[in-house]
């Protein structure tokens, strides 16, 4: 089953410096049918104006993945970490027992990113942060694990959750399959371009909630970049 969630029908909040679309209930946007998808609690599509950003604030017991679509984000946290993550790259902050951080767009262009929160399998682990470069060539025509809670995904940034964050780029008319073991759920968002997922069209910014399927086939109708999170089902 594939449920397409069009970008223009997502939750929306424009704060001037931040223009955000919410795939799931977040802040002032509430939809009882879209509280989470498996262990995915938040998927925000953020556009952050130059010279602005999120000031220092706390998190606890959450895996927070940031995928940069355009521009860059500069991170600082209470562990002493500081780093700049550029377009096409990913950072993971495991909030664990507690962490303060800030995220600023220090560039002269708007930064566009996906901010994804995944509920951890357990609480009480030490907080951490990491960033990694994933050249687009490595994602050409295949899925690459960007972040993962599975030991076999050795090149991915670690998650404290049974989930994977996958990235792929496709040329026009190119197709790619993805297999879901153990009745896992998937949530796919088109970062660039347009694709067809088992006969259903998803354009840039659209989400696709995937369930009750073993395999999907994604075909690009134009050059495309996609992010897919695979997660275990969880009960409310």
C-alpha positions in Angstrom: 0.0 0.0 0.0 1.3 3.4 -1.0 -0.3 6.7 0.3 1.0 9.8 -1.6 1.0 12.9 0.6 1.4 15.9 -1.7 3.7 18.7 -0.6 1.0 21.4 -0.8 -1.2 19.4 1.5 1.3 19.0 4.3 1.2 21.0 7.5 2.7 24.5 6.8 4.2 27.3 9.0 5.9 30.3 7.6 7.9 32.2 10.3 9.6 34.6 7.9 13.1 33.3 8.5 11.8 29.7 8.4 9.3 28.3 5.9 8.4 24.7 7.0 6.3 21.9 5.7 5.4 19.1 8.2 4.8 15.5 7.1 3.7 14.7 10.6 2.1 16.6 13.5 4.6 19.2 14.8 4.3 22.4 16.8 1.0 24.1 15.9 0.2 21.6 13.2 -1.8 18.7 14.5 -3.4 15.7 12.6 -4.3 12.7 14.7 -3.9 10.5 11.7 -0.3 11.7 11.2 1.4 11.5 14.5 4.1 9.1 13.4 4.9 6.4 10.9 6.5 3.5 12.6 9.4 5.0 14.6 9.4 8.2 12.5 8.0 11.0 14.6 8.9 14.1 12.6 9.8 14.8 9.0 10.0 18.5 8.3 10.9 20.2 5.0 12.6 23.4 6.0 13.7 26.4 4.1 16.0 28.6 6.3 16.8 32.2 5.2 20.5 33.3 5.1 22.0 34.5 8.3 19.3 32.9 10.5 18.6 29.5 12.2 17.6 27.7 15.2 19.1 29.1 18.4 20.5 26.9 21.2 17.8 24.5 22.5 17.6 21.1 24.2 16.6 17.6 23.0 16.4 14.3 24.8 15.8 10.6 23.7 15.5 11.3 20.0 17.5 10.4 16.9 17.6 13.6 14.7 18.8 13.3 11.1 19.4 16.3 8.9 19.7 15.9 5.2 20.9 19.0 3.4 19.2 19.6 0.0 20.6 23.0 -0.8 23.1 25.3 0.9 24.6 24.2 4.2 24.0 24.2 7.9 26.4 24.9 10.8 26.0 22.9 14.0 27.2 23.6 17.5 26.3 21.6 20.6 26.9 21.2 24.4 29.4 18.4 23.7 31.7 20.8 22.0 31.0 19.6 18.5 31.0 22.2 15.7 30.6 21.4 12.0 29.3 22.5 8.6 27.2 20.1 6.6 26.7 20.8 2.9 24.1 19.9 0.3 23.9 16.2 -0.4 25.4 15.3 3.0 23.9 14.2 6.3 24.3 14.8 10.0 23.0 12.7 12.9 22.5 13.9 16.4 21.6 11.3 19.0 20.1 13.3 21.8 20.3 10.4 24.3 20.2 11.6 27.9 20.2 15.2 26.8 22.0 17.7 24.6 21.7 21.4 23.7 22.4 22.4 20.1 22.0 25.2 17.5 21.7 25.0 13.7 22.4 28.1 11.7 22.5 29.0 8.0 25.7 31.0 7.7 25.5 31.0 3.9 24.4 33.8 1.5 21.6 31.6 0.0 18.6 29.8 1.5 19.3 26.4 3.0 16.8 23.7 2.3 16.8 20.5 4.3 14.9 17.6 5.6 14.8 17.2 9.4 13.8 13.7 10.5 13.2 12.6 14.0 13.3 8.9 14.8 12.2 7.5 18.2 15.1 5.4 19.7 14.7 1.8 20.7 15.8 2.6 24.2 16.6 5.6 26.4 19.7 6.4 28.5 22.4 6.2 25.9 25.1 8.9 25.7 24.4 11.8 23.3 26.5 12.1 20.2 26.8 13.9 16.9 28.4 13.1 13.5 28.4 14.2 9.9 29.4 12.5 6.7 29.9 13.3 3.1 28.1 11.0 0.6 29.1 12.0 -2.9 26.2 11.8 -5.3 28.1 9.4 -7.5 27.9 6.7 -4.9 24.1 7.0 -4.9 23.8 6.8 -8.7 21.2 4.2 -9.5 21.2 2.5 -6.1 20.2 3.1 -2.5 23.0 3.9 0.0 22.5 3.8 3.8 23.2 7.3 5.1 22.3 6.5 8.7 21.4 3.1 10.2 20.8 1.2 13.4 21.9 -2.1 11.8 25.5 -3.3 12.2 25.7 -4.5 8.6 25.4 -1.0 7.3 29.0 -0.3 8.3 29.5 2.9 6.3 26.4 4.6 7.6 26.2 7.0 10.5 24.9 5.1 13.5 21.4 5.3 14.9 20.0 4.0 18.2 16.9 2.7 16.4 16.0 -0.2 14.2 15.7 2.0 11.2 17.6 3.0 8.0 17.9 6.3 6.2 18.6 5.6 2.6 19.5 8.0 -0.2 19.5 7.5 -4.0 19.8 9.4 -7.2 18.2 8.3 -10.4 18.5 9.5 -14.0 15.3 10.0 -16.1 13.6 6.6 -16.9 16.0 4.7 -14.5 14.3 2.3 -12.1 15.3 1.0 -8.7 13.8 -1.6 -6.4 13.8 -1.6 -2.6 12.9 -4.7 -0.4 11.2 -4.4 3.0 11.9 -7.3 5.3 9.7 -8.3 8.2 6.7 -6.2 7.2 8.8 -3.0 7.8 7.3 0.4 6.9 8.8 2.9 4.6 8.5 6.7 4.2 9.9 8.1 0.9 10.2 11.8 0.1 11.4 13.2 -3.2 14.2 15.7 -2.6 14.5 16.6 -6.3 12.7 15.7 -9.5 9.7 13.3 -9.9 9.2 9.6 -9.6 6.6 6.9 -10.0 6.4 4.4 -7.1 4.5 1.2 -8.2 2.3 3.3 -10.5 1.8 6.3 -8.2 3.4 9.6 -9.0 5.4 11.6 -6.4 6.8 15.0 -7.2 9.4 17.1 -5.5 8.5 17.5 -1.8 5.8 14.8 -1.9 5.8 12.0 0.7 4.9 8.4 0.2 3.8 6.3 3.2 4.6 2.6 2.3 3.1 -0.4 4.1 2.0 -4.0 3.6 4.5 -4.5 0.8 7.6 -6.6 0.3 9.1 -4.6 -2.6 8.6 -1.3 -4.3 9.9 -0.2 -7.7 10.8 3.5 -8.1 11.1 4.9 -11.6 12.3 8.5 -12.3 10.2 10.5 -14.7 13.0 13.1 -14.6 16.4 13.2 -12.9 15.6 12.6 -9.2 17.0 12.4 -5.7 15.1 10.5 -3.1 15.3 9.8 0.7 13.7 6.7 2.1 13.4 5.8 5.8 12.7 2.1 6.6 11.4 1.5 10.1 9.9 -1.2 12.3 6.2 -0.9 12.9 5.4 0.4 16.4 2.2 0.6 18.4 0.7 3.9 19.6 
